Amino acid sequence: ECEGLAILSPSEPNPEEEPDGQAAKGRSKRKRAFEDASGRLVVVGGKGLARAWRFEAKDHKRIAELSRSGKGGDDLLRCTLEATEPSSRGEPKAYMALARPLDSSQLLVAATADHNLVFLEPGTLRPVRHLVGYNDEITSVVHMGDTGRLAVGTNSPSLKLMRLQDLSCQVLDGHSGAILGVDSCPAGEWVVTASKDRTARLWHVPGGASEANEDGGSCVMVCVGHTQGVTAAAFSKRPSAYASGDAFFFTASGDRTLKKWKVDSRELVGIEAPLKPTAQMNVRAHEKDINHLAVSPNDSLVATCSQDKTVKLWATSDLSLSGTLRGHKRGVLGLAFSPVNKSCATCSGDRTLKVWSLTDLTCLKTLQGHSGSVLALSFLTSGSQLISTGADGLVKVWTLKSNECEVTLDRHSDKVWALSVRGQQMITGGADSLINVWKDVTQAQAEASLVAAEAKVLKEQDLLMSVHRKDFTQAIELAFELGHSYRLWAVLSQVMDDSTSSNSAFDGLVDSWEDARLLQCLDLIKEWNTNATKAHVAQALLSSILRRVPLDRFQKLGPQVASLVAALIPYTERHLARLDRLAQASFVIDYTCAQMSAIGHHDPLPEEHASQIGTAVASENSSETSSSESSNSESEGE
């Protein structure tokens, strides 16, 4: 069935090469080409094929007559098959639509039934780029060396090679079951996949596969021999082994066996059909399904972990058992070798991570923190830290020296199955179909903190020098920037002392402040107003703000102004009552001085002062009388 089509003129000009004045001419040429009933027709179908046909008119006069009359006819065009999309290995993906992009790339865009976009060359119909629209459940992911690409296994038979720079993707077909495990050689040229179809496949990706070459990856080896689904695969780690032909990889399966396969690049490059070799050696490794395996950095050991709660170490030379690690209470789901010392780390369904010594096979540390099964882990920062992913959707970073979880990353909404670490970059993928790229910014943050600390020291020195020079405007700005509340209060207090009028000491400052600075100042006034020692500066500054800032500007500051004012009112009323009591008490002093004969001659008090003093004394006498009467009544009651 035809699902989409696009009509092209016989020789369409490239818009990038056309001047603006010639664009209209190009469009007129295409119009004349279609009126002449000649051109190219590209169709895509539900069977996953794309074809290009060249068509031309059999009788131009008849077509012109039918066009003028608005009628149609049969047997008007002669069509010739010009190109067919090159067949890809594996099951073809059904096309659902075909379109031409709006840019000047001259590529055709076809949409597939599995939610991908395929960019096709108009001439050869060769796929040159993929964009993956739906990743399905991410089961495994690994960096392909330093090529800037990822090998991604999903809950589908297709292997996806994804470029991190622009998220373009190359899709390699070959498996008939979901891919459960993926690994790459150190250079990224070889990729091995483990699948539910009971096979493992070795893929050759020259140079990491160029973005413009969709045929750059090919299957060169099909490993058959496991009787159940292959759950994991791992390459040897020494780069020199690939040049000498001594490289290998291991596969593990639900049939509880471990197999070793040879990788000789001299025999595999350039072959036309995939080889089907036999395993070099194999061993029955566990009593239950094998979940994961890893090869040591020096290629001397391979470790397997299983649902039987154990981790076993095997010599890579002859697959002899070197040791068994026991301690987990549930199946062991992941493991990793330390890059710097003789130790390894494991994670389990019992929600713990354990660090083991490979010398005496003892458990060195146990880390707890995940609320679900720990699914994958890897070493960070030269073996001093661990990163783990769990069924709780969390990614945690642990410091081995302190046994503490340094950070918890929550960007997944489902189980995080896949984890890959390369330098300072970390990749996680999960059942939520997301692939998250993380970067270790610890060193960058430390450097930024050091720069910020140095800048703060310089600003503090400038603040002290500004106060010494009595450049109060600059000192106040620096105190605001540094967030030094006490120093700012001290500078403002000194401004009040040096000013002739304390009521207008801050008017010039308030006029120069922007809205953000004004809100910051109101927040500090709220803090200072709660302290009787600092309240006089706060009240003077508040007085200047209320006098100099218009009401409409207050309204623009937002609703936080109302909460600030509500917090200022109770303490302001307390300060006012305290000042009233202090003023009344001062009149008692004047009265006392006037009555003391030893002080000498004094001018008579004004009548208003005398009346206020008399009122204060009378109130004190009445309070003393009432207190004495209450004490007498209490004694009589006794």
Beta strands, then each sheet from edge to edge (+ up, - down):
strand 1: 2-8
strand 2: 39-45
strand 3: 50-57
strand 4: 77-84
strand 5: 95-99
strand 6: 108-112
strand 7: 116-120
strand 8: 127-132
strand 9: 138-143
strand 10: 149-154
strand 11: 159-163
strand 12: 168-172
strand 13: 179-184
strand 14: 190-195
strand 15: 199-204
strand 16: 218-224
strand 17: 230-235
strand 18: 247-253
strand 19: 257-263
strand 20: 281-284
strand 21: 290-295
strand 22: 301-306
strand 23: 310-315
strand 24: 321-326
strand 25: 332-337
strand 26: 343-348
strand 27: 352-357
strand 28: 363-368
strand 29: 374-380
strand 30: 385-390
strand 31: 395-399
strand 32: 404-409
strand 33: 418-422
strand 34: 425-429
strand 35: 435-439
sheet 1: 1+ 2- 3+ 4-
sheet 2: 5+ 6- 7+ 8- 12+ 11- 10+ 9-
sheet 3: 13+ 14- 15+ 16-
sheet 4: 17+ 18- 19+ 20-
sheet 5: 21+ 22- 23+ 24-
sheet 6: 25+ 26- 27+ 28-
sheet 7: 29+ 30- 31+ 32-
sheet 8: 33+ 34- 35+
end
